[in-house]
């Protein structure tokens, strides 16, 4: 599947990426070849292949555990974080439109 430069620019904008012109041309070729490969995989006949079931114990998630750090590390994190209010760290929302 061939992509246009405009489509790749749109994907980059959705991904919040800024691409230089030379990189944009290379990405247009690379993403297009990836999509062509995916199309070729979709043509594989899998009618008589039984589905593979993972055991219920397999879990790709890790436990979300808080851990303590020393005061110097804490201060360095707070000082260097780009957006914060007091001791709270602010990150951009996933579903918000980026501000240009």
Secondary structure, DSSP 8 states (H G I E B T S, - for coil): ----HHHHHHHHHHTT----HHHHHHHHHHHHHHHHHHHHHHTS--TT-------TT-------------HHHHHHHHHH-SSEETTEE----TTS----
